[in-house]
């Protein structure tokens, strides 16, 4: 019996598809086109002599053989990355403290952080989720090596823009609010970019508004919306089920986008600098800007 070797590059593509849920997102993460991702899956299936993914125009799911392969693929990639890190970058170690808004961390960061820790297993990441105001205060006090913060476009605040956020109104149901109604807002405490954006849009449109509920956490705000206490503002990609993004037929004015910026400490450690470069490049690939 001839010895066959699994191709780690093909396995990495397969694992990335499983983690991101699609060919397009996997391509964005790996810096490849969707057609290139499809070709790699085809090569992997030809090598194995069996299908690992079932694809249709609307769905993508792993076959039984694909589920078996996934755990092995993760182990092989982890061993590969650990070996390279140990041999080529033995000095990459230490603690990196990152502050990040809760909603952004939940949706966009897990894959980014996982890729870094797999490549640099000796690095310890300490991630803190909080409001942008609190993150900046603690950053100035020296509590973080890096912070990801929400900011207005073209703000004088230093940092590197890593993400643009189109914002939408979010409600429990697809309802229409009449001009006579004061719009009930569910917001974070001041100062908050989303809160500021909502109030400015309503006042520019001549709409009355009231603060119906204030929450310091994303889950608390979403729970209030689900209970029907009012509407809130979220990035378009972060609207959870069963809540709805409200369109123009809701009677609410359009919202300008915001952005996420990465700010580093004045003198970051080499490990923190390496991590910052990883975050910047990974998020640029996700957003299609890189």
C-alpha positions in Angstrom: 0.0 0.0 0.0 1.4 3.4 -1.0 1.8 6.1 1.6 -0.4 9.2 1.0 0.0 12.5 2.8 -2.7 15.0 3.5 -2.0 18.5 2.1 -2.0 20.9 5.0 -2.9 23.8 2.7 -6.1 22.0 1.6 -6.9 21.1 5.2 -6.5 24.8 6.3 -9.0 25.8 3.6 -11.4 23.1 4.7 -11.2 24.2 8.4 -11.6 27.8 7.5 -14.8 27.0 5.5 -16.1 25.1 8.6 -15.3 28.1 10.9 -16.6 30.9 8.7 -19.6 29.0 7.2 -19.0 29.6 3.5 -16.6 29.7 0.6 -16.7 33.5 0.2 -15.9 34.2 3.8 -13.2 31.5 3.8 -11.7 33.2 0.7 -11.7 36.6 2.5 -10.0 35.1 5.5 -7.3 33.3 3.4 -6.9 36.0 0.8 -8.1 33.8 -2.1 -11.0 34.0 -4.6 -14.1 31.9 -4.2 -13.2 29.9 -7.3 -9.7 29.1 -5.8 -11.4 27.9 -2.6 -13.8 25.7 -4.6 -10.8 24.2 -6.5 -9.0 23.4 -3.3 -12.1 21.6 -1.9 -12.3 19.6 -5.1 -8.6 18.7 -4.8 -9.1 17.6 -1.2 -12.1 15.4 -2.1 -10.3 13.9 -5.1 -7.3 13.1 -2.8 -9.6 11.4 -0.2 -11.9 9.8 -2.8 -15.0 11.0 -1.0 -17.0 14.2 -0.5 -16.4 16.3 2.6 -19.0 19.1 1.9 -22.5 19.1 0.5 -23.2 22.2 -1.4 -26.4 23.7 -2.9 -27.4 27.2 -4.0 -28.5 28.0 -0.5 -26.9 25.6 1.9 -23.5 24.3 2.8 -23.0 21.5 5.3 -20.4 18.8 6.1 -20.9 15.2 5.2 -20.3 12.5 7.8 -16.8 12.0 6.4 -16.2 15.8 6.5 -17.1 15.8 10.2 -14.7 13.0 10.8 -12.0 14.8 8.9 -12.5 18.2 10.7 -11.2 17.1 14.1 -8.1 15.5 12.6 -7.5 18.5 10.4 -7.6 20.8 13.4 -5.1 18.7 15.2 -2.7 18.5 12.2 -2.9 22.3 11.6 -2.3 23.0 15.3 0.8 20.8 15.4 2.1 22.4 12.2 1.6 25.9 13.5 3.1 25.1 16.9 6.1 23.5 15.3 6.8 26.5 13.1 6.3 28.9 15.9 8.7 27.0 18.1 11.3 26.6 15.4 11.1 30.0 13.6 9.7 32.3 16.3 10.8 30.9 19.7 10.9 34.4 21.2 7.2 35.2 20.4 5.7 34.9 23.9 4.2 37.0 26.7 1.0 38.7 27.5 -1.0 40.9 25.2 -3.9 42.9 26.7 -6.7 43.8 24.3 -9.7 46.0 25.0 -12.7 45.7 22.5 -16.4 46.6 22.3 -18.6 43.6 23.2 -20.6 43.5 20.0 -17.5 43.7 17.7 -15.7 41.0 19.7 -18.7 38.7 19.5 -19.0 38.7 15.7 -15.7 39.5 14.1 -12.9 38.6 16.4 -13.2 34.9 17.3 -11.6 33.7 14.0 -8.9 36.4 14.1 -7.9 35.5 17.7 -8.0 31.8 17.0 -5.6 32.1 14.0 -3.1 34.1 16.1 -3.1 31.8 19.1 -2.7 28.7 16.8 0.3 30.3 15.1 1.8 31.6 18.4 0.8 29.2 21.2 3.2 30.8 23.7 1.4 34.2 23.6 -1.3 34.8 26.2 -4.2 37.0 25.1 -6.2 38.8 27.7 -9.3 40.3 26.1 -11.6 42.7 27.9 -15.0 43.7 26.5 -16.4 47.1 27.6 -17.9 50.4 26.3 -15.5 52.5 24.1 -15.4 55.3 26.8 -14.3 52.9 29.5 -11.8 51.2 27.2 -10.2 54.5 26.3 -10.0 55.6 30.0 -8.3 52.3 30.9 -6.0 52.4 27.9 -4.8 55.9 29.0 -4.2 54.4 32.5 -2.0 51.7 31.0 -4.4 48.8 31.4 -4.2 47.7 27.7 -1.5 47.2 25.1 -4.1 47.6 22.3 -7.7 48.8 22.1 -10.3 48.5 19.3 -12.7 51.4 19.7 -15.7 52.9 17.9 -15.2 56.3 16.5 -16.6 58.9 14.1 -15.0 58.8 10.6 -12.2 61.4 10.2 -12.0 61.9 13.9 -8.6 63.3 15.1 -8.3 60.4 17.5 -5.1 58.5 16.7 -5.2 54.9 15.5 -5.6 52.8 12.4 -9.0 52.3 10.9 -9.7 48.5 10.6 -13.4 48.4 10.0 -16.4 50.4 8.7 -19.8 49.8 10.3 -23.0 50.5 8.3 -25.6 51.1 11.1 -29.3 50.2 11.1 -32.3 50.7 13.4 -33.3 47.5 15.1 -36.7 46.5 16.5 -38.6 43.5 17.7 -41.0 43.6 14.7 -41.1 45.3 11.3 -43.3 48.1 12.6 -43.8 51.7 11.4 -43.5 54.6 13.8 -45.7 57.6 13.0 -44.4 61.1 13.1 -46.6 61.8 16.1 -44.8 59.1 18.2 -41.7 59.9 20.2 -39.2 57.2 19.2 -38.4 55.1 22.2 -34.6 54.5 22.2 -32.7 51.7 23.8 -29.1 53.0 24.2 -25.8 52.7 26.1 -24.8 55.4 28.6 -23.2 58.6 27.3 -20.9 59.1 25.5 -21.7 56.4 22.9 -21.2 56.6 19.2 -24.4 54.7 18.4 -26.4 56.8 20.9 -25.1 60.0 19.4 -25.8 58.8 15.8 -29.4 57.9 16.7 -30.2 61.2 18.4 -28.6 63.3 15.7 -30.4 61.4 12.9 -33.8 61.9 14.7 -33.3 65.5 15.4 -32.1 66.3 11.9 -35.3 64.6 10.6 -37.4 66.6 13.1 -38.5 63.5 15.0 -39.3 63.5 18.7 -37.5 60.9 20.8 -37.2 59.6 24.4 -34.7 57.4 26.2 -36.8 54.3 27.1 -34.0 52.1 28.4 -30.3 52.4 29.1 -28.0 49.4 29.2 -24.2 49.0 29.7 -24.2 45.6 27.9 -25.1 44.4 24.5 -27.2 41.5 25.8 -29.1 43.8 28.1 -29.9 46.1 25.2 -31.0 43.2 23.0 -33.2 41.8 25.7 -34.9 45.2 26.1 -35.6 45.3 22.3 -36.9 41.7 22.4 -39.3 42.8 25.2 -40.7 45.6 23.0 -39.4 48.5 25.0 -38.1 50.4 22.0 -35.6 50.4 19.2 -31.8 50.5 19.2 -29.0 51.0 16.7 -26.6 48.2 15.7 -24.2 47.4 12.9 -26.0 45.8 10.0 -24.0 42.6 10.3 -24.8 42.2 14.0 -28.6 42.1 14.1 -29.5 38.9 16.0 -32.5 36.6 15.4 -35.4 37.2 16.1 -34.8 41.0 15.9 -35.2 42.9 12.6 -33.3 45.6 10.9 -35.9 48.4 10.2 -35.9 49.9 6.7 -37.2 53.2 5.4 -40.8 52.0 5.6 -40.4 52.1 9.4 -40.5 55.9 9.3 -37.0 56.2 10.9 -34.3 58.3 9.2 -31.2 56.7 7.7 -28.0 56.4 9.8 -24.5 57.4 8.9 -21.8 54.7 9.4 -19.2 54.6 12.0 -15.8 52.9 12.1 -13.6 50.8 14.3 -10.0 51.9 15.0 -7.0 50.0 16.5 -4.9 52.1 18.9 -1.5 50.8 20.2 0.3 51.8 23.3 3.1 54.4 22.8 5.8 51.8 23.2 4.3 48.4 22.5 6.2 45.2 23.1 7.4 43.2 20.1 4.7 40.6 20.8 1.9 43.3 21.0 3.2 44.8 17.8 3.1 41.4 16.0 -0.5 40.9 17.3 -1.5 44.4 16.1 -0.3 43.7 12.6 -2.1 40.4 12.6 -5.4 42.1 13.7 -5.1 44.8 11.1 -4.4 42.5 8.2 -7.0 39.9 9.2 -9.8 42.5 9.6 -8.8 44.1 6.3 -9.2 40.8 4.6 -12.6 40.3 6.3 -13.9 43.7 5.2 -12.5 43.4 1.7 -10.3 46.5 2.1 -7.0 44.7 2.0 
